[in-house]
Amino acid sequence: MISEKDIIDTVYDVLAENNTVVAGKTSAFKSGFFTKEKWIKSYSSLESKKKLITESDVKAAVKNGAGNLKIPKDAIIGPLALEIIQEKGIKLIRE
């Protein structure tokens, strides 16, 4: 009996035949209806160990009346978050 994986592989192979070949490799990859996921998982250049300080994090601190913001010493501050920090005169304390 033909499995679902066999059908997917066959359709993929037929569609991949029309793709260009660069350095001996096809540029095709399995995505869309070929995957079980609803979307393709994104990959970030951020290490998962580092905390990203976003605009919403800073806005929440401002809403609570914080004049200081404690963040991890290796945290990355997003550009919009940095703009609000400078605009509101919030002091960053890296721990």
C-alpha positions, 0 to 999 in steps of 0.5 A: 500500500502506498503511504502518505509519505510516498505520495508526498515524496513523489509530488516533491520530486516532480515539482523539484524537477523544474527548479534550477540547479546551483552547484549540483544541488536543487534549490527546492525544499519541502514546505507548505502542504509537504509539512505537518506544521501549519507554518514553517518554523522560523530560525533566529540568529539569537541564541535562546539563552539571551533575553530580548528586551522588546518595546512591549517590555519597556512600555509595561515597565513605564506603565507600572511607573518604573524609573529603573529597568533591571535586565540580564547583563547579556540581554539584547535591547531592541531598537524601539525599546531603546528609543523608549528608554532614551525618551523616558529617561529610564535607567538600565540596571544590568544584572 
